[in-house]
């Protein structure tokens, strides 16, 4: 694994990452992964033997409006919502956020897979960021079969947990095939995703085989080692240092990748929390987010050009 030397900095949100006790971060991780609900998260944070535990917990909740970096009206891109078939999925159809660069194309295609709460504003912003760099991007909403992202992460997390998970993966697999075959696509496909979506990147790499050229999983669980021999995509894996549940899946994964001769790199970013790329909460680490993003763009440009 590579190590990126980065500093722990966050946007000006009234409380900084360095002021938040690690116990609160650990509780937030439990909340984000659906192991406790919002009420329990806030109650347990308030009960911690740390000064201002409740305030720390409240500061970790996302502020999407302040986190937007590229407007949907940006002249470099064109964004719209599109529907497409998804045979074998949760409803037989899917909807996604399609963002294309200005110009006639064709463009290399990238699928952006959301976290465990549906297509929220942060993921849409990531799609716009990639499109502004010249990629044709689709960010599917896995919650479309149950009405779509509901406008808040708490309900989104509940909806996603209630889906048939195998069919959700089929919906995301069909989404990858849709953007790969889009008329504006060159046919070269890359996939990136965050948290749950990072695990989906690893899954899709095995499921798609040589139909997927490059993948960038961000703090996503490793693929089943038995499936690694099917992976043909070049992988660039970003991990947070303080993310035990995810990181413990990687030693066996890396061993299997090496044995299969897969082109891969794994970077661990010191001092970072799970979710360090998401600039809507103080888990965001500016240096690590920027460095991992630069590496992501370089990876896609190298393999999808």
Protein Blocks (a to p, Z undefined) as FASTA:
>chain_A
ZZdddddddddehiafklpcfklmmmmmmmmnopacfklmmmmmmmpccehklmmmmmmp
ccfklmpmbdfklmkbccdddddddehianopacddddddedjbjaddddddddfebjaf
klmmmmmmmmmnopacddddfklmnnpaehiaklmmmmmmmpcfklmmmmmmmmmmmmmm
pmkbghiacdddehjlmmmmmmmmmmnmmmbfbdcdehiacddfklmmmpmbdcdddddf
blmklmmmmmmmmmmmmmnopacdddddehiaehilpmkbfkbcfklmmmmmmmmmmmmm
mmmZZ
